[in-house]
Amino acid sequence: MTTWTRPPESDDSLVARARWAVADCRTVVAQELLHLVRQPSTFAWQLGFPVVMVLLFVYVFGSAMDVSGQGAGTGYLEYAMPGLFAMSMAFGFMNTAFAVAMTKEKGFIDRFRSMPMASSAVVTGRGVADLLHAAVDLVILVVIALVLGWRPGGGLVATLTAFALLLWLRFALIFVGVHLGLSVKNTEAAGNLFAVAFPFGMISSVFTPPDLMPGWLGAVAAWNPVSATAGAIRELFVSPAVSSGYWIEGHAFAAAVGWPAVITAVFLPLAVRRYGRLGR
């Protein structure tokens, strides 16, 4: 791994600090990716859940769902796959929280704090590494979907835009995971975050149109950031969609861009601040 030398103490300009913050971030990313390569079982375990969900909902529950008005099961694969892509990106924050909690529990964060490195580097480095991991997860899920018979109906630009929106959602939720991972006491507590992640992903339009839910629950599902991303990429993939009359569903693309921006604006500084206050 490349060894970076700190600039002279007198070089405290904004450009110099930004340059070395990027260098520290790159070092953390390299460390995280090296850990992933050395422990591929972790990657396989994190990917296994969304794969099981794809097979379970498409083949077990999908046969009973009528989302196209043409009978139960018809068009459900095309409806469900965009939602499953969005859900897999959303559930990723739990993996981030667990990884951060483990890093803290094993003392790696204390080592980082003892080094003359940018306080933002651990948070941003974790974010970049997890985004690369999410991109690999997404590629594998897309391959599985193609094998099952799913095909994106939009053109190349629309398809790439849809994948960009998925990674944009994952990027925002990374900082939620980092903040939670730094806040919990240990990995056991981080593992319990599944109780938060599960309803966050399930109370949405991932598997069921909000119009088929009770009124109050449908409203919650429609305004869920996961639903916004799922709805936007359904439009880009030209997938079947059931309009529920909620205002936000008519502005799914704007919501898919706006929700992650809000989440990032709130949780990125919170995560950096939480890291800076560790041990106090």
N, C-alpha and C positions, 0 to 999 in steps of 0.2 A: 504494500500500500504506500502511496506517495506521502512523504512527510512534508508538512507545510511549516514554513518559518514565519513567525509573527513579524509584522512591520515594526519599525521603530516606534517607541511610545509617542514621539512627537508627531507622527503621522496619524492624526486623529480626525482627518477629514471625513465627510459623509461618504465620498466615493471609496476611500480606503476601507472604512468599516463595512460598507456594502460588499466590497470585493472579498474581504476575508470572511464575511458571513456566508457568502456563496461557497467559498472554499470549505468552510466547516460543514456546511450542509452536504456538500458532495462527499466528504469523508464519512459522515453518518450514513448516507445512502449506500455507499460502498460496503460499510460494515453490516448493514441490515441485509443487503443482497447476498453477501458472503455467508451470513448465518442461514439464510433460506436455502442456499445451495448445499450447505453441509447438513441440513435437516429437512430433506424433501418431504418427510412424513407430515410435517406441519402444514405444508402447502396442500398436500393431498387431503388432509382432514378438513381444512377450511373450504376446499372446493367440493368436497363430498356432499355437504348439506344442500346447496342449491341444485346439484345434479339429481339428488334423490327427490327434491321438491318438484323438479321438472317432470320426472317420470311418474311421480305419484299423482300430481294434479292433472296432467295431460291424459294419462291412461286410466286412472281410477275415478277421479271426480269429474273429469271433462266430459265423459259420456252422458252425464246428467244435466249439463249446463246448456241452456239455449240463449246464446248471445247474438245470434244472427236473425232470429225470427223464422228460421227454416227447419227447426227441429233440434232436439237435444243432441249435443256433440258436434253439430255442423258448424264449421268455422271456428271451433274453440281453440284449436292449436294456434291459429293466426292471431286470435285475441289474447291468448294467455302468454305466448312467448315474450312479447314486449314487456308485459307486466313482470314476468319472471326475471328478465334481464334487469329491470329496475329494482326488484326486490333483492336480487343478489348483490347489487351495488349498495343498497341500503343496509343490509345485514352486515356488510363489511366493517361497519364502525365497531361492532362487538369484537371482531378479531383484532382490530387496532387497539381497543381498550385492553384486551387480554395481553397482547404483546407488550404494550407499554407498562402494564402492571408487573409483568414478569421481568422486564428490564430493570424496573425500579427495585423489585424484590431481590434480584440477584446482585444489586449494587452497581450496575453499569452506569446508571444515571448519576450516582455519587461520584464516579470516576470522571464523567463528563463535567460535572460541576467543579471538580478540582482543577480542571484544565483551563488555560486562558483561551476560551472559545466563546463565540457569540451565543447568547442565551437563547436566541431564536433557532439555532442550528438543529438542536435535538428535535424540536417540534416540526420544522420545515423538512428536515431530513427524513423523519418518519413519514411525513406526508408524501414526499416524492417517492419513497420506496414503496409505500402502500399503493400509490397510484399505479406504479409499474406492475405491481402484483395484481391489482384489479384488472389491468389491461389484459394480462395473461388469462385470468379467470374468465373474462368476457369472451376472449377468442375461443376458449374451450367450450363455453356454453353455446356460442354461435355454431360451432362445428356439430355439437350434439343436436341442436335445433335443426340444422340442415339435414342431418341423418334422419331425423324424425319426419321430415317432409316440409318443414317451415321454409318459406321463401319471402324475403323482403320485396314488397311491391313497388317501392319507390326507386328512383334512379340512384346512381353512385353518390352524387352529392347529398341527396336526402339521407341515404344510408349512413354515410360518414358523419353527417350532422347528428343523426340519432345516437350513434356511438359516442360522439363528443358530449352530448347531453348526459348520457349515462355516466361517463367518467367525470363530468362536472359535478353531478350529484355525489358521486363517491368521494371526490376531492373535498367537498364541503363537509361531509360527514366524518372524514378522517379526523378533523380537528375536534369534533364532538367526542370521538373515541379517545383521542390523546388527552383531552381534558378529563374525561371520566377515568381513564387509566391512571392518571397522575393523582386523582382525587381519592380513589378507593385504597383500602389498606393493603390488600394482597390479591393474588391471582384467584383465590376462591371467591372473593367478593366480585371480581371482574367477571368471572364465569356466571354469576347470578344476573348479570346485565341482560342475559337472554330474555328474562321476563319483561324487560323494557323493549328490546329489539323486536320480539315476536309480534306484539300488537301493533307496533309502528309499521311493520311491513304488511301485516294481514288486514288491518282496518284501512283498506285502500281499494283502489279499482284494479288491483293486480289480478285477482281471480274472478271478481264479481262486480258488475256495474253498480255504482252507488244507488241507482234507481230501484234496484231489487232489494235494498236494505231498508230497515225502519228509518223514518224521516230524519231523526237526530243523528243516527249512526251514518246514514248516507251523507249528511252534510260534513261530518268529521272526515269520512273517507274521501270525499271530493276535494277537501282543502288540504289533505295530506300531501307533503312534498313528493312522496313516492308516486302518488296518483298523478301529479302534474307531469312528472317525467314520463310515466307510463303512457299518459294520454298524448303527450307531444310526440313520442316516438311511434305510437300507433298511427298518428297522422302521417309521419314521415315514411313509415313502412307500408302505408295504405292498408292497414289491418282493419278488421271489423271493429266497430265501436258503437256503444249504446249511449246516446245522449241522455243525460239525466236532468237537464234544465238548469244546472248550477252555473252561475256566471263564470266561475273559474275554469270550468270544463270547456267553455268557448274561447278561452284565452290560455290554453294549455302550454303553448310554446313560450309565451312570455312568463308564465308561472314557472316553467321548467328552468328558465334562465334566472328568474328573480329569487326563487326560494333558496337555491344554493348560495347565491350572492349574499343574502341576508344571513344565512347560517354561518358562512365563512366570516363575515364582518363581525359577528357576535363571538364565535367560539375560537377563532384564531388568536385574537389578543387575550382571551381568557386562558387559553392553553399556555401561551408564552408567559403570562403573568403567574399562572399556577406553577410552572416549572421554576420560575425565578424565586418563588416563595417556599420551595421545598426546604425542609430542615429548619425553618424559622419557628 
